[in-house]
Amino acid sequence: MLTRRIPALETLGAATVLCVDKTGTITENRMTVTQLVTRDARYAVDYDHENSLPEAFHELVEFSVLASMVDPFDPMEKAFRRLADHYLAGTEHLHDDWMLIQHYPLSRDMLAMSHGWQATHRDEYVVAAKGAPEAIADLCHLSAAETAAIVAEADRLALQGLRVLAIARATFAGTAWPPQQHDFPFAFLGMIALVDPVRPRVPEAIRVARRAGMRVAMITGDYPGTAEAVARAAGIDLDGGILTGPEIDALDDAVLRQRLRSARVFARVAPEQKLRLVQAFKANGEVVAMTGDGVNDAPALKAAHIGIAMGGRGTDVAREASSLVLLDDDFATIVDAIRLGRRIFDNLHKAMAYILAVHVPIAGMALLPLLFGMPLVLAPVHIVFLELIIDPACSIVFEAEPEEAGAMERPPRRPDAPLFSLRTLLLSLLQGATVFLAVAAVYALSLQRGLGIDEARALTFTTLVIGNLGLILINRSWSSTLLASLRIRNTALWKVVGGTLGFLACVLYVPGLRNMFGFAYLHAGDVLLAFAASAAGVAWFEWFKWARAKRVGRARA
């Protein structure tokens, strides 16, 4: 996932609806022709055996290639070309010497496209069309009974999860090309069914998204039967039925919003209808992530809270309109990015809680001696030492923390939820206050015992440093206890802890450094006292996490 706008990744962690394309995102976008159907016959394609293609299907395959680009990049058109090269190589049915003269593109009103070719050995032009079965039947001006039979056969194939396209042919002998495809005398040749398998990681990724409180909506221009079969294989909820593009156009905004509360699968959807779906989801209060790859997808990508462009097959316009670019076009990567977005938000929260807490005892020990006329504890060199712990902890240790257990099993946070709530603010201040009380108690006890100011300063500073490390450890997780979080690998943490204790030992026991810091030699008992006081200062928060986890466990039971 390439992040074009940094906040988008964090916002993705709050997404409640993922609107994703079927082809290439849910499926592999690796199409293979599996069945050929004419009015009178069917043929199951098997590339593993060198069977010859029956003559009845030659023209169907021939015109599927003629209805495609000369140098195809679309996986479906590549599949047509591969089929023709396999069965028709060396025959008169492949026309690499013909010239493409006219192109009629796919449109919202006509789900079919046509190519007009100039044949080298004919006086007339040849026109090849491919598209949705019902659209091709319309182009061929078939009767209602013939159209119903074709649609029924297409439904049968679509329910197997196959993508179905129909092929037609016509000839043209004029000089001025007609303005629309309907003006040609097309003859129906048959249908081609292609399989595009669901990506292996997608079913599990959809289950993870569901547990995380997100709904996955699949949007496709394919046949409803194909969409239903793919949705079932991928594990997408079908309880709300399938909403088609024409049905979307027939609904007003209020009714559409109501349907979107249950519908998860959308078929025969045109790019401009994606924008209306995004707007309706947003009107329902959802945080919407939308995928797209074409120029016409740009408005929907721009309107979504998080626009995700396809990096593999997407256009430059789609990428410019998006916040994120999916480099491998895989839906599972979106779920991985959501997981990362939640981890980033959690780690920002932990780092800010720590940095707020750790400055309470530092400020307290800077002010306490001034207020009560006691000898100063902290000089600039001590503050610098402490900041050399705090800065790596915020920028490295907490950033390197893995995701919390159950991060993908909690509902998305509200997009307007503050990073720091009043409750979090109070808990952070309380953490710092209890560490300050522990450090202040050690300082007062040192003076009461008659220790010299250098020894009292050394003992107090050691307690403050160890309390600082304690705040880092307890803030690694606000849901797991310290013992549980210690089992989670974080190499950066132990480098910071080890470096801190090592440098602390140097300033305590290397004479030159000890004099620079104004310290006296500390005995083992003093060091143990510093550890005990620091542990006492943070122990309450561990009890708080344990009690809360126990309460949550009882509520779930």
C-alpha positions as CSV (number, residue, x, y, z in Angstrom):
1,M,0.0,0.0,0.0
2,L,1.5,3.3,-1.1
3,T,0.3,6.2,1.1
4,R,-0.2,9.4,-0.9
5,R,-1.6,11.3,2.0
6,I,-0.3,10.3,5.5
7,P,-3.5,10.8,7.5
8,A,-5.4,8.4,5.2
9,L,-3.7,5.4,6.7
10,E,-4.8,6.4,10.2
11,T,-8.3,7.1,8.8
12,L,-8.4,3.7,7.2
13,G,-8.3,2.2,10.7
14,A,-11.7,3.9,11.4
15,A,-13.4,2.7,8.2
16,T,-16.8,1.0,8.6
17,V,-17.5,0.2,5.0
18,L,-15.1,-1.2,2.4
19,C,-16.4,-0.8,-1.1
20,V,-14.3,-2.9,-3.4
21,D,-14.2,-4.0,-7.0
22,K,-14.8,-7.7,-7.7
23,T,-12.4,-8.2,-10.7
24,G,-8.8,-8.0,-9.7
25,T,-9.4,-7.1,-6.0
26,I,-11.6,-9.9,-4.8
27,T,-10.6,-12.1,-7.7
28,E,-7.1,-12.7,-9.2
29,N,-7.9,-10.9,-12.5
30,R,-6.4,-14.0,-14.2
31,M,-9.1,-15.1,-16.5
32,T,-9.4,-18.4,-18.4
33,V,-12.0,-19.4,-20.9
34,T,-13.8,-22.5,-19.6
35,Q,-16.9,-22.9,-21.7
36,L,-18.2,-22.0,-25.2
37,V,-21.9,-21.9,-25.9
38,T,-23.7,-21.5,-29.2
39,R,-27.4,-21.8,-29.8
40,D,-27.1,-25.6,-30.5
41,A,-24.0,-26.8,-28.6
42,R,-21.7,-26.4,-25.6
43,Y,-18.0,-27.1,-25.3
44,A,-15.9,-27.4,-22.2
45,V,-12.4,-25.9,-22.8
46,D,-9.5,-28.1,-21.6
47,Y,-6.0,-26.7,-22.2
48,D,-4.4,-29.8,-20.6
49,H,-5.5,-32.0,-23.6
50,E,-4.7,-31.3,-27.2
51,N,-8.3,-31.7,-28.4
52,S,-9.3,-30.0,-31.6
53,L,-12.0,-27.3,-31.3
54,P,-15.2,-28.4,-33.1
55,E,-16.0,-26.4,-36.2
56,A,-19.2,-25.0,-34.7
57,F,-17.2,-22.9,-32.3
58,H,-14.5,-21.5,-34.7
59,E,-16.5,-18.4,-35.6
60,L,-17.4,-17.7,-32.0
61,V,-13.7,-17.7,-31.0
62,E,-12.7,-15.8,-34.1
63,F,-15.0,-12.9,-33.4
64,S,-14.2,-12.8,-29.7
65,V,-10.7,-11.8,-30.8
66,L,-12.0,-9.3,-33.4
67,A,-14.1,-7.7,-30.8
68,S,-11.0,-7.1,-28.6
69,M,-8.0,-4.8,-28.8
70,V,-5.2,-5.6,-31.3
71,D,-2.7,-5.8,-28.5
72,P,-4.9,-6.6,-25.5
73,F,-4.0,-5.7,-21.9
74,D,-7.4,-6.5,-20.4
75,P,-7.2,-10.1,-18.8
76,M,-10.5,-11.1,-20.5
77,E,-9.3,-10.1,-24.0
78,K,-5.9,-11.8,-23.3
79,A,-7.9,-15.0,-22.4
80,F,-9.7,-14.7,-25.8
81,R,-6.4,-14.4,-27.6
82,R,-4.9,-17.3,-25.7
83,L,-7.8,-19.5,-26.6
84,A,-7.6,-18.5,-30.3
85,D,-3.8,-19.1,-30.4
86,H,-4.3,-22.5,-28.8
87,Y,-7.1,-23.8,-31.1
88,L,-7.0,-21.6,-34.2
89,A,-3.3,-21.1,-34.9
90,G,-2.4,-21.5,-38.5
91,T,-6.1,-21.3,-39.7
92,E,-7.9,-18.7,-41.7
93,H,-9.7,-17.5,-38.5
94,L,-6.9,-15.3,-37.2
95,H,-6.6,-12.0,-39.0
96,D,-3.4,-10.2,-38.0
97,D,-3.3,-8.5,-41.4
98,W,-6.8,-6.9,-41.0
99,M,-6.9,-3.1,-40.1
100,L,-9.1,-1.7,-37.3
101,I,-11.2,1.1,-38.8
102,Q,-14.0,1.9,-36.4
103,H,-14.5,1.5,-32.6
104,Y,-17.8,1.7,-30.7
105,P,-17.1,1.9,-26.9
106,L,-19.0,0.5,-24.0
107,S,-21.5,2.9,-22.6
108,R,-23.9,3.0,-19.7
109,D,-26.9,2.6,-22.0
110,M,-25.3,-0.1,-24.1
111,L,-23.2,-2.7,-22.3
112,A,-21.5,-3.8,-25.5
113,M,-18.6,-2.7,-27.7
114,S,-17.9,-3.2,-31.4
115,H,-15.0,-3.1,-33.7
116,G,-15.2,-2.5,-37.5
117,W,-12.4,-4.2,-39.5
118,Q,-11.3,-3.8,-43.1
119,A,-10.6,-7.2,-44.5
120,T,-7.7,-7.6,-47.0
121,H,-9.7,-9.9,-49.3
122,R,-13.2,-8.5,-49.1
123,D,-15.0,-5.4,-50.4
124,E,-17.1,-5.1,-47.2
125,Y,-16.2,-4.4,-43.6
126,V,-16.6,-6.9,-40.8
127,V,-18.0,-5.8,-37.5
128,A,-17.5,-7.8,-34.3
129,A,-19.3,-7.1,-31.0
130,K,-19.0,-8.4,-27.5
131,G,-20.8,-7.5,-24.3
132,A,-23.4,-8.5,-21.8
133,P,-25.7,-11.3,-23.1
134,E,-28.9,-9.2,-22.8
135,A,-27.1,-6.3,-24.6
136,I,-25.9,-8.5,-27.5
137,A,-29.4,-10.0,-27.8
138,D,-30.7,-6.5,-28.1
139,L,-28.2,-5.6,-30.8
140,C,-29.2,-8.7,-32.7
141,H,-32.9,-7.8,-32.4
142,L,-33.8,-11.2,-31.1
143,S,-37.3,-12.2,-30.1
144,A,-38.4,-12.2,-26.5
145,A,-38.3,-16.0,-26.5
146,E,-34.8,-16.1,-27.9
147,T,-33.6,-13.4,-25.5
148,A,-35.1,-15.3,-22.6
149,A,-33.3,-18.5,-23.6
150,I,-30.0,-16.7,-23.9
151,V,-30.4,-15.0,-20.5
152,A,-31.4,-18.3,-18.9
153,E,-28.2,-19.9,-20.2
154,A,-26.2,-16.9,-19.0
155,D,-27.8,-17.2,-15.6
156,R,-26.8,-20.9,-15.4
157,L,-23.2,-20.1,-16.2
158,A,-23.1,-17.1,-13.9
159,L,-24.3,-19.1,-10.9
160,Q,-21.1,-21.2,-11.4
161,G,-19.1,-18.0,-10.7
162,L,-18.3,-17.6,-14.4
163,R,-18.1,-14.3,-16.2
164,V,-20.2,-14.5,-19.3
165,L,-19.9,-12.5,-22.5
166,A,-21.9,-12.8,-25.7
167,I,-20.4,-12.4,-29.2
168,A,-22.1,-11.2,-32.4
169,R,-21.0,-10.4,-36.0
170,A,-22.2,-8.2,-38.8
171,T,-21.0,-6.8,-42.1
172,F,-21.0,-3.3,-43.4
173,A,-20.6,-2.1,-47.0
174,G,-21.2,1.6,-46.8
175,T,-18.8,4.6,-46.6
176,A,-20.2,6.6,-43.7
177,W,-20.1,4.5,-40.5
178,P,-23.4,4.5,-38.5
179,P,-23.5,6.6,-35.3
180,Q,-24.5,3.7,-33.1
181,Q,-24.1,-0.1,-32.9
182,H,-27.8,-0.7,-33.2
183,D,-27.6,0.2,-36.9
184,F,-25.7,-2.9,-37.9
185,P,-27.5,-6.2,-38.8
186,F,-25.8,-8.3,-36.1
187,A,-26.1,-12.1,-35.9
188,F,-25.8,-13.8,-32.6
189,L,-22.8,-16.2,-32.5
190,G,-22.8,-17.5,-28.9
191,M,-21.4,-16.9,-25.4
192,I,-18.0,-17.4,-23.8
193,A,-17.7,-18.1,-20.1
194,L,-14.5,-17.3,-18.2
195,V,-13.4,-18.2,-14.7
196,D,-11.6,-15.7,-12.5
197,P,-10.7,-17.4,-9.2
198,V,-11.1,-15.7,-5.8
199,R,-7.7,-14.7,-4.4
200,P,-6.6,-17.2,-1.7
201,R,-6.2,-14.6,1.1
202,V,-9.6,-12.9,0.5
203,P,-12.0,-15.2,2.5
204,E,-9.9,-14.9,5.7
205,A,-9.4,-11.2,5.1
206,I,-13.1,-10.7,4.9
207,R,-13.6,-12.7,8.1
208,V,-11.0,-10.4,9.8
209,A,-12.8,-7.3,8.5
210,R,-16.1,-8.6,9.8
211,R,-14.6,-9.2,13.3
212,A,-13.2,-5.7,13.2
213,G,-16.7,-4.3,12.7
214,M,-16.3,-3.4,9.1
215,R,-18.7,-4.3,6.3
216,V,-17.4,-5.3,2.9
217,A,-19.5,-4.2,-0.1
218,M,-18.5,-5.8,-3.5
219,I,-19.2,-3.7,-6.6
220,T,-19.0,-5.1,-10.1
221,G,-20.2,-4.5,-13.6
222,D,-20.7,-8.2,-14.0
223,Y,-23.9,-10.3,-14.2
224,P,-25.8,-10.6,-10.8
225,G,-25.4,-14.4,-10.9
226,T,-21.6,-14.1,-11.2
227,A,-21.5,-11.5,-8.4
228,E,-23.6,-13.8,-6.2
229,A,-21.3,-16.8,-6.8
230,V,-18.1,-14.8,-6.2
231,A,-19.5,-13.2,-3.1
232,R,-20.5,-16.6,-1.7
233,A,-17.0,-18.0,-2.4
234,A,-15.4,-14.9,-0.8
235,G,-17.6,-15.0,2.3
236,I,-19.4,-11.7,1.6
237,D,-22.8,-11.4,3.3
238,L,-25.7,-12.0,0.8
239,D,-28.6,-11.7,3.3
240,G,-29.4,-8.2,1.9
241,G,-29.7,-9.5,-1.6
242,I,-28.1,-8.1,-4.8
243,L,-28.7,-4.5,-5.9
244,T,-28.2,-3.9,-9.6
245,G,-27.3,-0.6,-11.4
246,P,-30.8,-0.2,-12.9
247,E,-32.4,-0.8,-9.5
248,I,-30.1,1.9,-8.0
249,D,-31.3,4.4,-10.6
250,A,-34.9,3.6,-9.8
251,L,-34.5,4.3,-6.1
252,D,-34.7,7.8,-4.5
253,D,-32.0,8.8,-2.1
254,A,-33.9,7.9,1.1
255,V,-34.9,4.4,-0.1
256,L,-31.3,3.8,-1.4
257,R,-29.9,4.7,2.0
258,Q,-32.3,2.3,3.6
259,R,-31.3,-0.5,1.2
260,L,-27.6,0.1,1.9
261,R,-28.1,-0.8,5.5
262,S,-28.4,-4.5,4.4
263,A,-27.2,-4.8,0.8
264,R,-23.5,-5.8,0.4
265,V,-23.4,-6.9,-3.3
266,F,-23.9,-4.6,-6.2
267,A,-23.9,-5.9,-9.8
268,R,-24.2,-4.2,-13.2
269,V,-23.0,-1.0,-11.6
270,A,-21.7,1.8,-13.9
271,P,-18.7,3.9,-12.6
272,E,-20.9,7.0,-12.1
273,Q,-23.3,4.9,-9.9
274,K,-20.3,4.3,-7.5
275,L,-20.4,8.0,-6.6
276,R,-24.0,7.7,-5.6
277,L,-23.3,4.7,-3.5
278,V,-20.5,6.5,-1.7
279,Q,-22.7,9.5,-1.0
280,A,-25.5,7.2,0.3
281,F,-23.1,5.3,2.6
282,K,-21.7,8.6,3.9
283,A,-25.3,9.9,4.5
284,N,-25.8,6.8,6.7
285,G,-22.9,7.9,8.9
286,E,-20.4,5.4,7.5
287,V,-16.7,6.0,7.1
288,V,-16.2,4.8,3.5
289,A,-13.2,3.3,1.8
290,M,-13.6,2.9,-2.0
291,T,-11.4,1.2,-4.6
292,G,-11.3,2.1,-8.2
293,D,-9.1,1.9,-11.3
294,G,-10.7,3.8,-14.2
295,V,-10.9,7.5,-15.2
296,N,-14.7,7.4,-14.4
297,D,-14.0,6.1,-10.9
298,A,-12.2,9.4,-9.9
299,P,-15.3,11.2,-8.6
300,A,-16.2,8.2,-6.3
301,L,-12.5,7.9,-5.1
302,K,-12.5,11.7,-4.3
303,A,-15.8,11.6,-2.5
304,A,-14.9,8.6,-0.3
305,H,-13.2,9.2,3.0
306,I,-10.4,7.0,1.8
307,G,-10.0,6.5,-1.9
308,I,-7.9,3.5,-2.9
309,A,-6.6,3.3,-6.5
310,M,-5.4,0.1,-8.1
311,G,-1.6,0.3,-8.7
312,G,-1.4,-2.6,-11.1
313,R,-4.2,-1.8,-13.5
314,G,-5.3,1.7,-12.4
315,T,-5.1,4.8,-14.5
316,D,-3.1,7.9,-13.6
317,V,-6.3,9.8,-13.0
318,A,-7.5,7.3,-10.4
319,R,-4.2,7.4,-8.6
320,E,-4.2,11.2,-8.5
321,A,-7.7,11.2,-7.1
322,S,-6.9,8.6,-4.4
323,S,-5.4,8.8,-0.9
324,L,-3.8,5.3,-1.1
325,V,-2.5,3.2,-3.9
326,L,-2.9,-0.6,-3.7
327,L,0.3,-1.8,-5.4
328,D,-0.7,-5.5,-5.6
329,D,-4.5,-4.9,-6.3
330,D,-5.3,-7.5,-3.5
331,F,-8.2,-6.9,-1.1
332,A,-6.2,-8.7,1.7
333,T,-3.7,-5.9,1.5
334,I,-6.4,-3.4,2.4
335,V,-7.2,-5.3,5.5
336,D,-3.5,-5.4,6.3
337,A,-3.4,-1.6,5.9
338,I,-6.4,-1.3,8.2
339,R,-4.6,-3.4,10.8
340,L,-1.6,-1.1,10.4
341,G,-3.8,2.0,10.7
342,R,-5.2,0.8,14.0
343,R,-1.7,0.0,15.2
344,I,-0.4,3.5,14.3
345,F,-3.3,5.1,16.2
346,D,-2.8,2.9,19.2
347,N,0.9,3.6,19.3
348,L,0.4,7.3,18.9
349,H,-1.9,7.1,21.9
350,K,0.6,5.2,24.0
351,A,3.5,7.5,23.1
352,M,1.4,10.6,24.0
353,A,0.2,9.1,27.3
354,Y,3.8,8.3,28.2
355,I,5.3,11.7,27.3
356,L,2.6,13.4,29.3
357,A,3.1,11.1,32.3
358,V,6.9,11.2,32.3
359,H,7.1,15.0,32.5
360,V,5.0,15.2,35.7
361,P,7.8,13.8,38.0
362,I,10.4,15.8,36.1
363,A,8.5,19.1,36.6
364,G,7.6,18.1,40.1
365,M,11.3,17.4,41.1
366,A,12.3,20.7,39.5
367,L,9.8,22.7,41.5
368,L,9.7,20.8,44.8
369,P,13.1,22.0,46.1
370,L,12.3,25.6,45.1
371,L,8.9,25.6,46.9
372,F,10.3,24.1,50.2
373,G,13.8,25.5,50.3
374,M,15.5,22.2,49.8
375,P,18.7,21.5,47.8
376,L,18.2,21.3,44.1
377,V,18.0,17.9,42.5
378,L,17.9,18.5,38.8
379,A,20.5,20.5,36.9
380,P,20.6,20.9,33.1
381,V,22.8,17.9,32.6
382,H,20.2,15.7,34.4
383,I,17.4,17.0,32.2
384,V,19.5,16.3,29.1
385,F,20.0,12.7,30.3
386,L,16.3,12.2,30.8
387,E,15.4,13.6,27.4
388,L,17.9,11.2,25.8
389,I,15.6,8.5,27.2
390,I,12.3,10.1,26.4
391,D,13.0,11.0,22.8
392,P,14.0,7.5,21.6
393,A,11.1,6.0,23.6
394,C,8.5,8.1,21.8
395,S,10.1,8.0,18.3
396,I,11.4,4.4,18.2
397,V,10.1,2.2,21.1
398,F,6.4,2.9,20.8
399,E,6.5,3.1,17.0
400,A,8.0,-0.4,17.0
401,E,5.3,-1.8,19.2
402,P,3.3,-4.6,17.4
403,E,-0.5,-4.3,17.3
404,E,-2.5,-4.9,20.5
405,A,-4.1,-8.3,20.9
406,G,-7.6,-8.0,19.7
407,A,-6.9,-4.9,17.6
408,M,-8.9,-6.4,14.7
409,E,-11.7,-7.6,17.0
410,R,-13.0,-4.3,18.2
411,P,-15.3,-2.0,16.3
412,P,-13.9,1.0,14.3
413,R,-13.3,4.1,16.4
414,R,-15.5,7.1,15.7
415,P,-13.7,9.4,13.2
416,D,-14.4,12.4,15.4
417,A,-13.0,10.6,18.5
418,P,-10.1,12.6,20.0
419,L,-6.7,11.0,20.2
420,F,-6.7,11.9,23.9
421,S,-9.9,11.6,25.8
422,L,-10.4,13.2,29.3
423,R,-10.2,9.7,30.8
424,T,-6.9,9.0,29.1
425,L,-5.6,12.5,30.1
426,L,-6.4,11.9,33.8
427,L,-4.9,8.4,33.8
428,S,-1.7,9.7,32.3
429,L,-1.4,12.5,34.8
430,L,-2.1,10.0,37.6
431,Q,0.7,7.8,36.3
432,G,3.1,10.7,36.4
433,A,1.8,11.9,39.8
434,T,2.4,8.5,41.5
435,V,5.9,8.2,40.1
436,F,6.5,11.8,41.3
437,L,5.3,10.8,44.8
438,A,7.6,7.8,44.8
439,V,10.6,9.9,43.7
440,A,9.8,12.7,46.2
441,A,9.5,10.2,49.0
442,V,12.9,8.8,48.2
443,Y,14.4,12.3,48.2
444,A,12.8,13.3,51.5
445,L,13.8,10.0,53.1
446,S,17.4,10.5,51.9
447,L,17.6,13.9,53.6
448,Q,15.9,12.6,56.7
449,R,18.5,9.8,57.0
450,G,21.2,12.5,56.9
451,L,22.7,11.5,53.6
452,G,24.8,14.1,51.9
453,I,23.3,16.2,49.1
454,D,25.3,14.4,46.4
455,E,24.2,11.0,47.6
456,A,20.6,12.1,48.0
457,R,20.7,13.6,44.5
458,A,22.1,10.4,43.1
459,L,19.5,8.2,44.8
460,T,16.7,10.5,43.8
461,F,17.8,10.7,40.2
462,T,18.3,6.9,39.9
463,T,14.7,6.5,41.2
464,L,13.5,9.0,38.6
465,V,15.3,7.3,35.7
466,I,14.0,3.8,36.7
467,G,10.5,5.3,37.2
468,N,10.9,6.6,33.6
469,L,11.6,3.1,32.4
470,G,8.6,1.8,34.4
471,L,6.3,4.3,32.6
472,I,7.6,3.1,29.2
473,L,6.9,-0.6,30.2
474,I,3.4,0.0,31.6
475,N,2.4,2.1,28.6
476,R,3.3,-0.5,26.0
477,S,-0.2,-1.8,26.5
478,W,-3.3,-0.5,28.1
479,S,-5.0,-3.8,27.9
480,S,-2.3,-6.4,28.8
481,T,-0.4,-6.6,32.0
482,L,3.3,-6.0,32.2
483,L,4.1,-9.7,32.4
484,A,2.0,-10.4,29.3
485,S,3.6,-7.5,27.3
486,L,7.1,-8.6,28.2
487,R,6.5,-11.7,26.1
488,I,5.9,-9.5,23.1
489,R,9.0,-8.9,21.0
490,N,10.3,-5.3,20.7
491,T,14.0,-5.1,20.1
492,A,14.1,-1.3,20.2
493,L,12.6,-1.4,23.8
494,W,15.4,-3.5,25.1
495,K,18.1,-1.4,23.4
496,V,16.7,1.7,25.1
497,V,16.3,0.0,28.5
498,G,19.8,-1.5,28.3
499,G,21.4,1.7,27.1
500,T,19.7,3.7,29.8
501,L,20.8,1.3,32.6
502,G,24.3,1.2,31.1
503,F,24.7,5.0,31.0
504,L,23.1,5.3,34.5
505,A,25.7,2.9,35.8
506,C,28.4,5.0,34.1
507,V,27.3,8.3,35.7
508,L,27.0,6.6,39.1
509,Y,30.3,4.6,39.1
510,V,32.7,6.3,36.7
511,P,34.4,9.0,38.8
512,G,34.7,11.7,36.1
513,L,31.1,11.4,35.0
514,R,29.9,11.1,38.6
515,N,31.5,14.4,39.5
516,M,30.0,16.0,36.4
517,F,26.5,14.9,37.5
518,G,27.1,15.9,41.1
519,F,26.6,12.4,42.4
520,A,28.0,10.3,45.2
521,Y,28.7,6.6,45.2
522,L,25.5,4.5,45.6
523,H,25.6,1.2,47.5
524,A,23.6,-1.9,46.4
525,G,20.9,-1.2,49.0
526,D,20.4,2.3,47.7
527,V,19.9,0.9,44.2
528,L,17.4,-1.7,45.4
529,L,15.5,1.1,47.2
530,A,15.3,3.0,43.9
531,F,13.9,0.0,42.1
532,A,11.4,-0.7,44.8
533,A,10.2,2.9,45.0
534,S,9.8,3.1,41.2
535,A,7.9,-0.2,41.1
536,A,5.6,1.1,43.8
537,G,4.9,4.2,41.8
538,V,3.6,2.3,38.7
539,A,2.1,-0.8,40.3
540,W,-1.3,0.7,40.7
541,F,-1.7,0.9,36.9
542,E,-0.9,-2.8,36.5
543,W,-3.6,-3.6,39.0
544,F,-6.0,-1.2,37.1
545,K,-5.3,-3.1,33.8
546,W,-5.8,-6.5,35.5
547,A,-9.1,-5.4,37.1
548,R,-10.4,-4.0,33.8
549,A,-9.5,-7.1,31.9
550,K,-11.2,-9.3,34.4
551,R,-14.3,-7.1,34.3
552,V,-14.4,-7.2,30.5
553,G,-13.9,-11.0,30.6
554,R,-16.9,-11.4,32.9
555,A,-19.0,-9.1,30.7
556,R,-18.2,-11.2,27.6
557,A,-19.0,-14.4,29.5
